[in-house]
Structure formats: structure tokens, C-alpha cells
Amino acid sequence: MKESMNEVPGADISRWLPIQGCVNFRDLGGYPNRQGQTVRWRRLYRSDALQDLTPQDAAYATQDLDIGLIVDLRNSDEAQRDGIGPLPQQGAKYQHFPLLQERGFPPFTGSDVVERLSSTYLWLLHNSGPRIANAITAIANSLNPNHAQEPTAPDSANPNPNPDPAQEPTAATPAAANPNPAQRRAVVFHCSAGKDRTGLLAALILEILDVDPQTITADYLLTNQAVDGILRRIQAMQPNANPTTQSLAAQPAAFQAFQNTLRQQYNNAESYLQHHGATPQTLQTLRRNLLE
């Protein structure tokens, strides 16, 4: 049962959202920061892969959740194999930042799970900084559509982060779209399980918003409330992968290794992102649009 950190006392707002085609789709809003502000609800969502969204899910995501941008963190082979889902057909913009493209995702078996995840997280930290900065710039631009847009840096290994959605496979018939898709401001970012690549990007964003480390870790670990559903989805997507709930669980020791290395080598998320190309204006745009 999904319980802790999910419901807001006295408010009709839930962190976990009724999306039938996903099992780890949730709102990043509601968290307090250390300045007495709160992350806005219904602006930024994190999720597992979106290819199984139903027509009802697609209508809810675009019309009720106001999603105008999808940020896909999966590798190109994952996106090609599983598809990108129906939201681009509803007018949502699709951008692709494959955070483990050159490494590939490690197998689910054959090594200690904490060691495997720690190695993956540190590889991502050391090698995917420009793509992470570009993903955050894309998110900031979508949240701030009426102001000057910050450019993303060129990526020779991913020269087309904005593929034509009409050429991508989808998994559902489009539902009735929001009549003003260009006005949608909310963003969803995702990978396959919504845990590792998605969890690390969420952690960096929450740190930029000055959410405390304990809360950031707790958000990362919320995925474990959905791990049985993730297992079923990964088994369906990769029938030869042989995952287990343990191999798919969020691991606090691996997450702490990521956080410790970030501190030791870059001091904080802001320095890391600026080192890799995110501008101070981009980070301020995130704060201005995601905090209240």
C-alpha cells in the first residue's frame, strides 16, 4: 500500500496519480524546502515508461495534469523497442536525453545489486553531465513558455533530441487533446522503471529547489512501494532479463554513494549542473516556476 509522503493532510492532492498504464507515476510537488517554500503541485512529474498509457490516461495527462513536455531518459534502443506512447499525438512535445547511451543498462543479475547500482550511478554522474544539464534546461524552458528560452548544448552522440513523434511507435489510440497544447506547462520525465535515471534527475532538481537531503532520499526510496508492479512491467518488456524485486529495488547505499561523490567532486547540484552547461538563469527559472 502506498502510504508515506503520498497524501497531503487536509488537501485533495495525491503524490501517486491514477495512471493505469504506469506503476511509478508520481508528482514531485508538495515537498517543503529549507527556506519555508513548497514545491508546487501539478507542475513536474516523474514516471516509469509511458508506452502503455491508455486513451483515458492520455486524456488525463494532457487535460487534467497539463503535461506539455515528455523528457525521455531511456537509451535509444529502449525507446525504439518499447515506444514512446500516445502523449506526442496529444500535442505534447517529446525530447530525448539518453543518460546511459554509451554504457548501456547493466544486467539485472550476476553481481551485487548495491555494487551494480553504485557503479551505474557514478558512471552517469561522471559521463552524462551535459545531457543531464540539457534535460533540466528543457524542463525549465517548458515551465516558462512565455519567456526567452535557454539553448541546450550540442550533443554529438545524440544529435536529434527532438525526433518526429510521427515516426515513433505508439501504444494507444489518441484521446481528445487539450485544444491549446502549446499552453501546457507541466513536464513528465521518465526512464523504464522510473527509479535510477529518473530518481537521480529528480534528486538534482529537488536539491536545486533546496529540499533537504533526507526528503530527497525519501523521494528516491518511494519507488520501492511500486516495485512489484515494476517487476511485472520489466518482465513484459524484457522477457529474457530475469529481474527480481531485489534487483529492481531502490538502494539507499547506492544513492548515498552518488550523493557523496557529487559533494566531494562538485560541492553541490548547482555547481555540477553549471559545470556541464546549465546556466544560472535556467536554475533560477526552475526555482521561480516550481516553488511557492
C-alpha positions in Angstrom: 0.0 0.0 0.0 1.3 3.4 -1.0 1.2 5.5 2.2 4.1 7.6 3.5 4.7 11.0 1.9 1.9 10.4 -0.6 -1.1 12.3 0.7 -1.2 15.9 1.8 -3.1 16.4 5.1 -6.2 18.5 4.6 -5.8 18.6 0.8 -7.3 16.6 -2.0 -3.9 16.0 -3.6 -2.1 12.7 -4.1 1.5 12.1 -5.0 0.7 8.9 -6.7 -1.6 9.5 -9.7 -4.3 7.3 -11.3 -2.4 6.4 -14.4 -3.4 2.8 -15.5 -0.5 2.3 -17.9 2.2 3.2 -15.4 3.0 1.9 -11.9 5.5 4.6 -10.8 4.0 7.8 -12.0 4.0 10.5 -9.3 4.0 14.2 -8.6 7.2 15.9 -7.3 5.2 18.6 -5.7 4.4 19.2 -2.0 7.9 18.9 -0.6 9.0 21.8 1.7 12.4 23.4 1.3 14.7 24.9 3.8 13.6 28.4 3.0 10.0 27.8 4.1 8.7 27.4 0.5 7.0 24.4 -1.0 7.4 22.6 -4.4 4.3 23.3 -6.5 1.9 20.5 -7.2 1.0 19.6 -10.7 4.0 21.1 -12.4 6.6 18.3 -12.5 6.1 14.5 -12.7 8.4 11.6 -12.6 7.5 8.2 -14.0 8.3 4.8 -15.5 7.9 4.4 -19.2 4.8 5.8 -20.9 4.2 3.4 -23.8 1.3 1.6 -22.1 -0.8 4.7 -21.4 -4.4 4.1 -22.2 -6.5 6.6 -24.1 -8.0 7.6 -20.8 -4.5 8.0 -19.3 -3.5 10.2 -22.3 -6.5 12.5 -21.9 -6.0 12.8 -18.1 -2.3 13.5 -18.5 -2.8 16.3 -21.1 -6.1 17.8 -20.0 -6.0 17.4 -16.2 -2.3 17.2 -15.5 -1.5 19.8 -18.1 1.5 17.9 -19.5 3.1 19.6 -22.4 6.6 18.1 -22.4 7.9 14.5 -22.1 11.6 14.1 -21.2 12.7 10.6 -22.0 15.9 9.4 -20.3 16.0 5.9 -21.8 18.6 4.7 -24.2 17.7 4.8 -27.9 17.3 1.0 -28.1 14.8 1.1 -25.2 12.8 3.8 -26.8 12.8 2.1 -30.2 11.9 -1.3 -28.6 9.1 -0.2 -26.3 7.8 3.0 -28.0 7.1 6.4 -26.6 3.4 6.2 -26.0 0.5 8.4 -27.1 1.2 11.8 -25.5 3.0 13.3 -28.5 -0.1 12.6 -30.5 -2.0 14.7 -28.0 0.3 17.6 -28.8 2.9 17.1 -26.0 6.5 17.8 -27.1 8.9 14.9 -26.9 12.6 15.3 -26.1 15.1 12.5 -25.7 18.2 12.6 -23.4 19.6 9.0 -23.2 21.6 9.2 -20.0 23.2 5.7 -20.3 23.5 5.6 -24.1 27.2 4.8 -24.3 27.3 2.5 -21.3 24.0 0.6 -21.7 22.0 -0.6 -18.8 23.7 -3.4 -16.8 22.0 -6.8 -16.5 19.7 -7.4 -13.6 21.6 -10.5 -12.4 25.2 -11.5 -11.9 26.5 -9.0 -9.3 25.7 -7.5 -6.0 22.8 -5.1 -6.5 24.2 -2.3 -4.5 27.6 -2.6 -6.3 25.9 -2.7 -9.6 23.7 0.4 -9.0 26.5 2.3 -7.4 28.7 1.7 -10.4 25.9 2.8 -12.7 25.1 5.9 -10.7 28.7 7.0 -10.6 29.1 6.4 -14.3 26.1 8.5 -15.0 27.4 11.3 -12.7 30.8 11.3 -14.4 29.7 10.8 -18.1 26.2 12.2 -18.5 26.5 15.7 -17.1 25.9 17.5 -20.4 22.8 15.5 -21.1 21.5 16.0 -17.5 22.1 19.8 -17.9 20.3 19.7 -21.2 17.3 17.8 -19.8 17.0 20.3 -16.9 17.2 23.2 -19.4 14.4 21.6 -21.5 12.3 21.3 -18.3 12.9 24.9 -17.3 12.0 26.1 -20.8 8.7 24.2 -20.8 7.8 25.5 -17.4 8.5 29.1 -18.6 7.0 29.2 -22.1 6.4 33.0 -22.3 10.0 34.0 -21.6 13.2 33.7 -23.5 14.3 30.1 -24.0 17.7 28.9 -22.8 19.6 26.9 -25.5 20.7 23.3 -24.9 24.3 22.4 -25.7 25.1 20.3 -28.8 25.4 16.5 -28.2 27.3 14.7 -30.9 26.2 11.3 -29.7 22.5 12.4 -29.6 22.2 14.9 -32.4 18.4 14.8 -32.6 16.9 15.1 -29.1 13.6 16.2 -30.7 12.6 13.3 -33.1 9.5 13.5 -35.1 6.9 11.7 -32.9 5.0 10.6 -36.0 7.9 8.3 -36.8 7.9 6.8 -33.4 5.8 3.7 -32.4 2.9 4.4 -30.0 0.9 2.1 -27.9 -2.6 3.7 -27.8 -5.2 5.4 -29.9 -5.2 9.2 -29.2 -7.8 10.6 -26.9 -9.3 14.0 -27.3 -6.5 16.5 -26.9 -6.3 19.7 -25.0 -7.3 22.3 -27.6 -4.3 24.5 -26.6 -1.4 22.2 -26.3 1.1 25.0 -26.7 -0.1 26.5 -23.5 0.5 23.3 -21.4 3.3 23.9 -18.9 3.7 20.7 -16.9 6.5 18.2 -17.6 6.9 14.5 -17.1 10.4 12.9 -17.1 10.9 9.2 -17.2 13.1 6.1 -17.9 11.9 2.5 -17.9 11.3 1.8 -14.3 11.2 5.4 -13.0 13.9 4.6 -10.4 17.5 5.1 -11.4 17.9 7.7 -14.2 14.6 9.3 -13.2 15.5 9.1 -9.5 18.9 10.8 -9.9 17.4 13.6 -12.1 14.7 14.1 -9.5 17.3 14.3 -6.8 19.3 17.0 -8.6 16.1 19.1 -9.3 15.0 18.8 -5.6 18.4 19.9 -4.4 18.3 22.9 -6.7 14.9 23.7 -5.1 16.7 23.5 -1.6 14.7 20.5 -0.4 16.6 18.8 2.4 18.7 15.7 1.8 16.5 13.4 4.0 13.4 14.3 2.0 15.3 13.8 -1.3 16.4 10.4 -0.2 12.9 9.5 0.9 11.5 10.5 -2.6 14.1 8.2 -4.2 13.0 5.3 -2.0 9.3 5.8 -2.7 9.9 3.7 -5.8 10.1 0.6 -3.5 6.3 0.9 -2.9 5.8 0.2 -6.6 8.5 -2.4 -7.1 6.1 -5.4 -7.6 4.4 -3.5 -10.4 7.8 -2.5 -11.9 8.8 -6.2 -11.9 5.7 -7.1 -13.9 6.3 -4.4 -16.4 10.0 -5.2 -16.9 9.2 -8.9 -17.3 6.8 -7.9 -20.0 9.2 -5.5 -21.8 12.3 -7.7 -21.4 11.2 -11.4 -21.1 14.8 -12.6 -21.1 16.1 -10.2 -18.5 15.3 -12.3 -15.3 14.8 -9.4 -12.9 13.8 -9.8 -9.3 12.2 -7.4 -6.9 15.6 -7.1 -5.1 17.4 -6.2 -8.3 14.8 -3.6 -9.1 14.5 -2.0 -5.7 15.9 1.5 -4.9 19.1 1.0 -2.8 19.9 3.7 -0.3 23.6 2.8 -0.2 23.9 3.3 -3.9 22.0 6.6 -3.8 24.3 7.8 -0.9 27.4 6.9 -3.0 26.0 9.1 -5.7 25.3 12.0 -3.3 28.7 11.6 -1.6 30.6 11.7 -4.9 28.6 14.7 -6.1 29.5 16.6 -2.9 33.2 15.6 -3.0 33.8 16.5 -6.6 31.3 19.3 -7.3 30.2 20.6 -3.9 26.5 20.6 -4.8 24.0 20.1 -7.6 24.1 23.7 -8.7 27.9 23.6 -9.3 27.6 20.3 -11.1 24.9 21.5 -13.5 26.6 24.7 -14.2 29.9 22.9 -14.8 28.0 20.9 -17.5 26.3 23.8 -19.2 23.1 24.7 -17.3 23.0 28.5 -16.9 22.2 30.3 -13.7 19.1 31.7 -15.5 17.9 28.1 -16.1 18.3 27.2 -12.4 16.5 30.3 -11.4 13.7 29.6 -13.8 13.2 26.2 -12.1 13.0 27.9 -8.7 10.7 30.6 -9.9 8.3 28.2 -11.5 8.4 25.3 -9.1 8.4 27.0 -5.7 5.7 28.8 -3.9 
